[in-house]
Amino acid sequence: MSRVLDELAVKATRLTMLTCFGVVVALLPAIGPATSFAQSAPPSSGLDVPTTKLLAIGTFTAKGSPDQWKPLLPAEVRDTVRLYLAGKIDQWYLKQDQSGVVFMMNVTDPKEALELLGKFPFGQAGMMEFQIIPLGPIAPLRVLLAEPAK
């Protein structure tokens, strides 16, 4: 039953992400063809996005073999729960291929996130590295708030 619920949660998350992506794609023409998302937008563009959360994607390094990480797992889980209870981790997942973990974090500074996660046993042992991705509101939705031309 737990596995079925986990699979449903993954499917719901994917559907939500696809829906958000679809909204962004649908709004892109309204923003204008001259806007390039490959470059950083100037402050006056209205596309500035404040960081509200961080996505932390942890991947085992070559040192992170099961024989090496299994003895540290209880301490790793305790540290994860401590950060969750402190409000720093909002959600956590295991990557489907079991090559690492993914955390949705309630912090906005990537350096703070790396510092917190680096204190975990896997990080201290050099067994896991994290990629930090700042997240924020979908800025193109602002076009929906603009007053129609008269």
C-alpha positions as CSV (number, residue, x, y, z in Angstrom):
1,M,0.0,0.0,0.0
2,S,2.8,2.4,0.9
3,R,4.5,1.8,-2.5
4,V,1.2,2.5,-4.3
5,L,0.9,5.8,-2.4
6,D,4.5,6.7,-3.2
7,E,3.9,6.0,-6.9
8,L,0.7,8.2,-6.8
9,A,2.6,11.0,-5.1
10,V,5.3,10.9,-7.8
11,K,2.7,10.9,-10.5
12,A,0.9,13.8,-8.9
13,T,4.2,15.8,-8.6
14,R,5.0,15.1,-12.3
15,L,1.5,16.2,-13.3
16,T,1.9,19.4,-11.3
17,M,5.3,20.2,-12.8
18,L,4.0,19.5,-16.3
19,T,1.0,21.8,-15.7
20,C,3.2,24.6,-14.5
21,F,5.5,24.1,-17.5
22,G,2.5,24.2,-19.8
23,V,1.3,27.5,-18.3
24,V,4.8,29.0,-18.8
25,V,5.0,27.8,-22.4
26,A,1.5,29.2,-23.1
27,L,2.4,32.6,-21.6
28,L,5.7,33.0,-23.5
29,P,4.2,34.5,-26.6
30,A,2.5,37.2,-24.5
31,I,5.9,38.2,-23.1
32,G,7.3,38.8,-26.6
33,P,9.8,37.2,-28.9
34,A,12.6,39.6,-28.0
35,T,12.8,38.2,-24.4
36,S,15.6,35.7,-24.0
37,F,15.6,33.4,-21.0
38,A,19.2,32.3,-21.8
39,Q,20.5,35.6,-20.6
40,S,19.8,37.2,-17.2
41,A,16.8,39.6,-17.4
42,P,17.4,43.2,-16.6
43,P,15.9,44.4,-13.3
44,S,13.2,46.5,-15.1
45,S,11.9,43.6,-17.2
46,G,9.3,42.5,-14.7
47,L,10.8,39.0,-14.9
48,D,12.9,39.1,-11.7
49,V,12.2,36.1,-9.6
50,P,12.8,36.1,-5.9
51,T,14.3,32.9,-4.5
52,T,11.7,31.3,-2.2
53,K,13.0,27.8,-1.9
54,L,16.0,25.7,-2.9
55,L,16.0,22.3,-4.6
56,A,18.9,20.3,-3.4
57,I,19.8,17.3,-5.5
58,G,22.2,15.0,-3.7
59,T,24.2,12.4,-5.7
60,F,26.5,9.7,-4.3
61,T,30.2,10.2,-5.2
62,A,32.5,7.3,-6.0
63,K,33.2,7.0,-2.3
64,G,29.4,6.4,-1.7
65,S,29.2,2.7,-2.2
66,P,26.6,0.8,-0.1
67,D,29.3,-0.8,2.0
68,Q,30.5,2.7,2.9
69,W,27.2,4.5,3.5
70,K,25.1,1.8,5.2
71,P,26.8,2.2,8.6
72,L,26.3,6.0,8.4
73,L,22.6,5.8,7.3
74,P,21.0,6.0,10.8
75,A,22.9,9.2,11.6
76,E,22.2,10.6,8.2
77,V,18.5,10.0,8.6
78,R,18.6,11.6,12.1
79,D,20.2,14.7,10.7
80,T,17.7,14.9,7.9
81,V,14.8,14.7,10.4
82,R,16.5,17.4,12.6
83,L,16.6,19.8,9.6
84,Y,13.0,18.9,8.8
85,L,11.8,19.6,12.3
86,A,13.8,22.9,12.3
87,G,11.8,23.9,9.2
88,K,14.8,23.9,6.8
89,I,13.7,20.8,4.8
90,D,10.2,20.9,3.6
91,Q,10.1,17.6,1.6
92,W,12.5,14.8,0.9
93,Y,12.7,12.1,-1.7
94,L,14.8,9.2,-2.8
95,K,15.8,9.4,-6.5
96,Q,14.2,6.5,-8.4
97,D,17.5,5.1,-9.4
98,Q,18.6,5.3,-5.7
99,S,21.7,7.3,-6.7
100,G,20.9,10.0,-4.1
101,V,18.2,12.2,-2.6
102,V,16.3,15.3,-3.4
103,F,15.3,17.9,-0.8
104,M,12.9,20.8,-1.2
105,M,14.4,23.3,1.3
106,N,12.9,26.3,3.0
107,V,16.1,28.4,2.8
108,T,17.0,31.0,0.1
109,D,20.7,31.1,0.4
110,P,22.5,28.3,-1.6
111,K,25.6,28.7,0.6
112,E,23.5,28.1,3.7
113,A,22.0,25.0,2.2
114,L,25.4,23.6,1.2
115,E,26.7,24.3,4.7
116,L,23.8,22.6,6.4
117,L,23.9,19.5,4.1
118,G,27.7,19.4,4.3
119,K,27.4,18.7,8.0
120,F,25.6,15.4,7.3
121,P,27.6,12.2,7.7
122,F,27.6,11.4,4.0
123,G,28.8,14.9,3.2
124,Q,31.5,14.8,5.9
125,A,32.7,11.5,4.5
126,G,32.7,12.9,0.9
127,M,30.1,10.3,-0.1
128,M,27.4,12.8,-1.4
129,E,27.5,16.0,-3.3
130,F,24.6,18.4,-3.8
131,Q,23.5,20.5,-6.7
132,I,21.5,23.5,-5.4
133,I,18.9,25.1,-7.6
134,P,17.2,28.3,-6.5
135,L,13.4,28.3,-7.1
136,G,10.8,31.1,-7.2
137,P,7.4,32.1,-8.5
138,I,6.7,31.7,-12.2
139,A,7.5,35.3,-13.3
140,P,5.6,35.2,-16.7
141,L,2.3,34.9,-14.7
142,R,2.7,38.6,-14.1
143,V,1.3,39.2,-17.5
144,L,-2.1,38.0,-16.2
145,L,-2.0,40.9,-13.7
146,A,-1.5,43.6,-16.3
147,E,-4.4,45.9,-17.1
148,P,-5.8,45.3,-20.6
149,A,-5.0,48.1,-23.1
150,K,-7.9,50.5,-23.7
